[in-house]
Amino acid sequence: MTRHEIYEFLRLNDHAVLATVGADGRPEAALVGFIVTPALELVLDTSQLSRKYQNLRLNPQVALVIGWKDKVTLQYEGTACEPVGDELAHCKQAYFAHFPDGPEREGWPDIAYLLVRPRWLRYSDFGREPPQIIEMTLAD
């Protein structure tokens, strides 16, 4: 599986379960909508009042599970940050192109945009016999 094939898989999916860790070490998971960039970065929005946002301010490391249709998933681990300047504008433009309701949330006083850069990916297709499992480590 190539990076381009993973990108195409991610483009076919726009929701994931995002896991973070709180200050007390307890896990938290939430369903999030996302878009993917050609660099395999994920862009999402959230409220600054959410647990995930508060957790990410303390520890930017995240894990996501994407897909599950036909027993195909992508485990995605990476680092989240809040883009600024031109990077933020580019992220919002791409996000709004996919999620037309995104601009409505831009009026929220506590909206935040997150950019997640991949560090490790594991593509699993358990619908095949034998199953196809491919791991990819990416530079931070």
Buried (B, 14 or more C-beta within 10 A) or exposed (E): BEBEEBBEBBEEBBEBEBBBBBEEEEEBBBEBBBBBBEEBBBBBBBBEEBBBBBBBEEBBBBBBBBBEEEEBBBBBBBBBBBBEEEEBEBBBEBBBEBBEEBEEBEEEEEBBBBBBBBBEBBBBBEEEEEEEEBEBEBEE
